[in-house]
Amino acid sequence: MSFRKEKFLNFEHSELITKLSYMDDMSEEEIRILFHEVLNNGIHGFCFSLYEDGQSPGDIISRDQIERRMQILKPYMQWVRSFSCTEGNELIPVVAKEMGINTLVGAWLGSEKEKNDEEIAKLIELAKAGHVDIAAVGNEVLYRNDLSKEELLEYIRYVKQELPDIPVGYVDAYYEFVVHADITELCDVILCNCYPYWEGTHFRDSFQHMRQMFHQAGSVAGEGKRVIITETGWPSQGESLGGAEPSKDNAMKYFINTNLWSQDEEIEIFYFSSFDESWKVGAEGEVGAYWGIWDKKEKLKF
């Protein structure tokens, strides 16, 4: 994801909600201890960071590399999210299931029909083999303008037809579900990305803003429909954006707020991300490489 001011909905500041922080009046050392307590107690899920230094989408990734990284994450999560079903990504849900981890598996859709068809076919194959708990048909396709809305709807309809017993959804920024009622209605589950950082929100308002994003998506989901935050996080270094400042301290505090809220309110959240990935600087600038809880050498950063 990246900054697009014309896209997002307006954030309304509320002094009352801003005060509802899990870390009011805590020292820096107390925050660090609380971070480790939250992580060690386990969170709902992580987005799986596949690529080591020197690797990027297009490279074929080995099962050994996936297993090594999954072993690191296993003690801390119940679910894992993957983004593609080709180039080694298809092994992520297979390895996860072997380790007893639930899976949200995505088919990556772009502007090339042949690749899209391959992704969709592999997603269906993985699901029919028992490796998929939730199927995601595309990630931020509307945000990137890679497909028309009708093309995206056709892919979702097709996967729903092929997988009648598995929840099928589509991942995009929270506001896309507000403005596209037909997509929201078609999805079995709403899979929304919520990033206060990418909207330039000052850290003091980030917790409130993230929750507002979630509730905006939920307000249009319909009664009883599951709403999941498929990505949220805060970078530990890199460029500031508006009032949003990357830092290790802010990254720790955002992780704590997000995951304690997830537990307290029983909100399903996939934290972005598990490991730092250097290749992301191309799309997002320097900050893109520093969203992980572990660094690019697979060492815990905090």
C-alpha positions as CSV (number, residue, x, y, z in Angstrom):
1,M,0.0,0.0,0.0
2,S,1.1,3.6,-0.4
3,F,-0.1,7.2,0.2
4,R,-3.0,8.4,-2.0
5,K,-4.7,11.4,-0.4
6,E,-7.7,11.3,-2.8
7,K,-8.6,7.8,-1.8
8,F,-9.2,7.6,1.9
9,L,-12.1,8.7,3.9
10,N,-11.8,11.6,6.4
11,F,-10.6,10.8,9.9
12,E,-12.6,12.5,12.6
13,H,-10.6,13.1,15.8
14,S,-12.3,12.3,19.1
15,E,-10.5,13.3,22.4
16,L,-12.6,10.7,24.3
17,I,-11.5,7.7,22.1
18,T,-7.9,9.0,21.9
19,K,-7.5,8.5,25.6
20,L,-8.4,4.8,25.4
21,S,-4.8,3.6,25.0
22,Y,-3.4,0.5,26.6
23,M,-0.2,2.3,27.5
24,D,-1.2,5.5,29.3
25,D,1.5,6.6,31.7
26,M,3.8,3.7,31.0
27,S,7.6,4.1,30.9
28,E,9.7,3.1,27.9
29,E,10.9,0.0,29.7
30,E,7.4,-1.0,30.7
31,I,6.3,-0.6,27.1
32,R,9.1,-2.9,25.9
33,I,8.2,-5.5,28.6
34,L,4.5,-5.3,27.6
35,F,5.4,-5.7,23.9
36,H,7.2,-9.0,24.7
37,E,4.2,-10.2,26.9
38,V,1.8,-9.5,24.0
39,L,3.9,-11.3,21.5
40,N,4.7,-14.2,23.7
41,N,1.1,-14.7,24.6
42,G,0.3,-15.0,20.9
43,I,-1.7,-12.9,18.4
44,H,-4.4,-13.8,15.9
45,G,-2.2,-13.8,12.8
46,F,0.7,-12.5,10.8
47,C,1.1,-11.6,7.1
48,F,3.8,-14.0,5.9
49,S,6.9,-12.2,4.6
50,L,8.4,-14.5,2.0
51,Y,11.4,-12.8,0.6
52,E,15.0,-12.6,1.9
53,D,17.5,-9.9,1.0
54,G,18.1,-10.0,-2.8
55,Q,14.8,-11.8,-3.5
56,S,11.6,-10.2,-4.8
57,P,8.3,-11.3,-6.5
58,G,9.2,-13.3,-9.6
59,D,11.8,-15.4,-7.8
60,I,10.9,-19.0,-7.0
61,I,11.1,-19.6,-3.3
62,S,12.0,-22.9,-1.7
63,R,10.1,-25.0,0.8
64,D,13.1,-24.9,3.1
65,Q,13.0,-21.1,3.3
66,I,9.2,-21.1,4.0
67,E,9.5,-23.8,6.7
68,R,12.3,-21.9,8.5
69,R,10.4,-18.7,8.6
70,M,7.1,-20.5,9.6
71,Q,8.9,-22.2,12.5
72,I,9.9,-18.8,13.8
73,L,6.4,-17.5,13.6
74,K,4.5,-20.6,14.8
75,P,4.8,-20.0,18.6
76,Y,3.2,-16.5,18.2
77,M,0.2,-16.9,15.9
78,Q,-2.9,-18.9,15.2
79,W,-3.3,-17.8,11.6
80,V,-1.1,-16.9,8.7
81,R,-1.9,-14.9,5.6
82,S,-0.3,-15.5,2.1
83,F,-0.6,-13.2,-0.9
84,S,-0.1,-15.4,-4.0
85,C,-0.5,-19.0,-5.1
86,T,2.5,-19.3,-7.5
87,E,6.4,-19.0,-7.4
88,G,6.6,-20.9,-4.1
89,N,3.8,-19.0,-2.4
90,E,1.6,-22.0,-2.9
91,L,3.7,-23.9,-0.3
92,I,3.0,-21.4,2.4
93,P,-0.5,-22.8,3.3
94,V,0.7,-26.4,2.8
95,V,3.5,-25.8,5.4
96,A,1.2,-23.9,7.7
97,K,-1.4,-26.7,7.7
98,E,1.3,-29.3,8.5
99,M,2.2,-27.1,11.5
100,G,-1.4,-26.8,12.7
101,I,-1.7,-23.1,11.6
102,N,-4.9,-21.7,10.1
103,T,-4.7,-20.1,6.7
104,L,-6.0,-17.1,4.8
105,V,-4.8,-17.7,1.2
106,G,-4.7,-15.1,-1.5
107,A,-4.7,-15.3,-5.3
108,W,-2.7,-12.4,-6.6
109,L,-4.6,-10.6,-9.4
110,G,-3.0,-8.1,-11.7
111,S,-3.4,-6.9,-15.3
112,E,-2.3,-10.1,-17.0
113,K,-5.2,-12.6,-17.6
114,E,-3.0,-15.6,-18.0
115,K,-1.3,-15.1,-14.7
116,N,-4.6,-14.3,-13.0
117,D,-6.1,-17.6,-14.3
118,E,-3.1,-19.5,-13.0
119,E,-3.4,-17.9,-9.6
120,I,-7.1,-18.6,-9.4
121,A,-6.7,-22.3,-10.5
122,K,-4.0,-22.8,-7.9
123,L,-6.1,-21.2,-5.1
124,I,-9.0,-23.6,-5.9
125,E,-6.6,-26.6,-6.1
126,L,-5.1,-25.7,-2.7
127,A,-8.6,-25.2,-1.2
128,K,-9.9,-28.5,-2.5
129,A,-6.8,-30.2,-1.0
130,G,-7.7,-28.8,2.4
131,H,-5.1,-26.1,2.8
132,V,-7.3,-23.0,2.8
133,D,-9.5,-21.8,5.6
134,I,-10.4,-18.5,4.0
135,A,-9.9,-17.7,0.2
136,A,-9.0,-14.2,-0.8
137,V,-9.6,-13.3,-4.5
138,G,-7.1,-10.5,-5.2
139,N,-5.4,-7.9,-3.1
140,E,-5.9,-4.2,-3.6
141,V,-6.8,-4.7,-7.2
142,L,-9.2,-1.7,-7.2
143,Y,-6.6,0.4,-5.3
144,R,-4.0,-0.3,-8.0
145,N,-6.6,-0.1,-10.9
146,D,-5.3,-3.4,-12.3
147,L,-8.8,-4.7,-13.2
148,S,-12.2,-3.3,-13.8
149,K,-14.7,-3.9,-11.0
150,E,-16.7,-6.2,-13.2
151,E,-13.7,-8.3,-14.0
152,L,-12.9,-8.6,-10.3
153,L,-16.5,-9.5,-9.5
154,E,-16.4,-12.3,-12.1
155,Y,-13.3,-13.8,-10.5
156,I,-15.0,-13.7,-7.1
157,R,-18.2,-15.3,-8.4
158,Y,-16.2,-18.0,-10.0
159,V,-14.2,-18.9,-6.9
160,K,-17.4,-18.9,-4.8
161,Q,-19.0,-21.3,-7.2
162,E,-16.0,-23.6,-7.1
163,L,-15.6,-23.4,-3.3
164,P,-19.1,-23.4,-1.8
165,D,-17.9,-24.6,1.6
166,I,-15.1,-22.1,2.1
167,P,-15.5,-18.3,3.0
168,V,-14.5,-16.3,-0.1
169,G,-13.6,-12.6,0.1
170,Y,-11.5,-9.9,-1.5
171,V,-8.8,-7.8,0.2
172,D,-8.6,-4.0,-0.2
173,A,-8.4,-0.8,1.7
174,Y,-11.3,-0.4,4.1
175,Y,-12.9,2.5,2.1
176,E,-13.3,0.4,-1.0
177,F,-16.0,-1.7,0.7
178,V,-17.8,1.5,1.7
179,V,-17.9,2.8,-1.9
180,H,-18.5,-0.5,-3.7
181,A,-21.6,-2.0,-2.3
182,D,-21.8,-4.8,-4.9
183,I,-18.4,-6.2,-4.0
184,T,-19.2,-5.9,-0.3
185,E,-22.5,-7.8,-0.8
186,L,-20.8,-10.6,-2.9
187,C,-18.0,-11.3,-0.4
188,D,-18.7,-14.0,2.3
189,V,-16.2,-12.1,4.5
190,I,-14.9,-8.6,4.4
191,L,-11.1,-8.4,4.3
192,C,-10.0,-4.9,4.9
193,N,-6.5,-3.2,5.1
194,C,-6.3,-0.4,7.7
195,Y,-3.2,1.8,7.7
196,P,-3.2,5.0,9.7
197,Y,0.4,5.5,8.7
198,W,-0.4,5.7,5.0
199,E,-3.0,8.4,5.7
200,G,-0.4,10.5,7.5
201,T,-2.0,10.1,10.9
202,H,0.0,11.3,13.9
203,F,0.9,8.4,16.1
204,R,-1.2,9.8,19.0
205,D,-4.3,9.3,16.9
206,S,-3.3,6.1,15.1
207,F,-5.1,3.6,17.4
208,Q,-8.4,5.5,17.2
209,H,-8.0,5.9,13.4
210,M,-7.4,2.2,12.8
211,R,-10.5,1.3,14.8
212,Q,-12.5,3.9,12.9
213,M,-11.4,2.3,9.6
214,F,-12.5,-1.1,10.8
215,H,-15.9,0.2,11.9
216,Q,-16.4,2.0,8.6
217,A,-16.0,-1.3,6.8
218,G,-18.1,-3.1,9.3
219,S,-20.9,-0.5,9.0
220,V,-21.5,-1.6,5.3
221,A,-20.8,-5.3,5.8
222,G,-24.3,-6.4,6.7
223,E,-25.6,-8.1,9.8
224,G,-23.6,-11.1,10.8
225,K,-21.0,-10.8,8.1
226,R,-17.4,-11.4,9.3
227,V,-15.0,-8.4,9.1
228,I,-11.3,-9.1,9.3
229,I,-8.4,-6.6,9.3
230,T,-6.1,-8.3,6.8
231,E,-3.3,-5.8,7.2
232,T,-2.3,-3.1,9.7
233,G,1.1,-2.1,11.2
234,W,3.6,0.6,11.8
235,P,7.1,0.9,10.4
236,S,10.1,1.0,12.7
237,Q,12.2,3.4,10.5
238,G,12.1,5.3,7.2
239,E,10.4,8.5,6.0
240,S,7.7,10.3,7.9
241,L,4.4,10.9,6.1
242,G,2.4,13.9,7.3
243,G,2.2,13.5,11.0
244,A,3.1,9.8,10.9
245,E,6.6,9.1,12.2
246,P,8.3,5.7,11.9
247,S,10.3,4.6,15.0
248,K,10.9,1.5,17.0
249,D,9.0,3.0,19.9
250,N,5.9,3.8,17.8
251,A,6.1,0.4,16.1
252,M,6.1,-1.4,19.5
253,K,3.3,0.7,20.8
254,Y,1.2,0.2,17.7
255,F,1.7,-3.6,17.9
256,I,0.6,-3.5,21.6
257,N,-2.5,-1.4,21.0
258,T,-3.6,-3.4,17.9
259,N,-3.2,-6.8,19.4
260,L,-4.6,-6.1,22.9
261,W,-7.7,-4.5,21.2
262,S,-7.9,-7.6,19.0
263,Q,-8.0,-9.8,22.1
264,D,-10.3,-7.6,24.1
265,E,-12.9,-7.0,21.3
266,E,-12.4,-10.4,19.6
267,I,-11.3,-8.7,16.3
268,E,-9.5,-10.9,13.8
269,I,-6.3,-9.1,12.7
270,F,-3.4,-10.1,10.5
271,Y,-0.5,-8.0,11.5
272,F,1.8,-6.5,8.8
273,S,4.3,-7.7,8.9
274,S,6.3,-10.7,10.1
275,F,9.8,-9.9,8.6
276,D,11.4,-6.8,7.0
277,E,11.6,-7.2,3.2
278,S,14.2,-5.0,1.4
279,W,12.5,-5.4,-2.0
280,K,9.5,-3.2,-0.9
281,V,11.6,0.0,-1.1
282,G,10.9,0.1,-4.8
283,A,7.1,0.6,-4.4
284,E,7.0,2.4,-1.0
285,G,10.3,4.2,-0.6
286,E,12.7,3.5,2.3
287,V,9.9,3.0,4.8
288,G,8.7,-0.1,2.8
289,A,11.6,-2.2,4.1
290,Y,10.8,-1.8,7.8
291,W,7.3,-3.1,8.6
292,G,8.5,-6.4,10.2
293,I,8.5,-7.5,13.8
294,W,11.6,-9.4,12.9
295,D,14.3,-7.9,10.7
296,K,15.5,-9.1,7.3
297,K,17.9,-11.5,9.1
298,E,15.0,-13.0,11.0
299,K,16.0,-11.4,14.4
300,L,13.4,-9.9,16.6
301,K,13.8,-6.1,16.3
302,F,12.5,-5.0,19.7
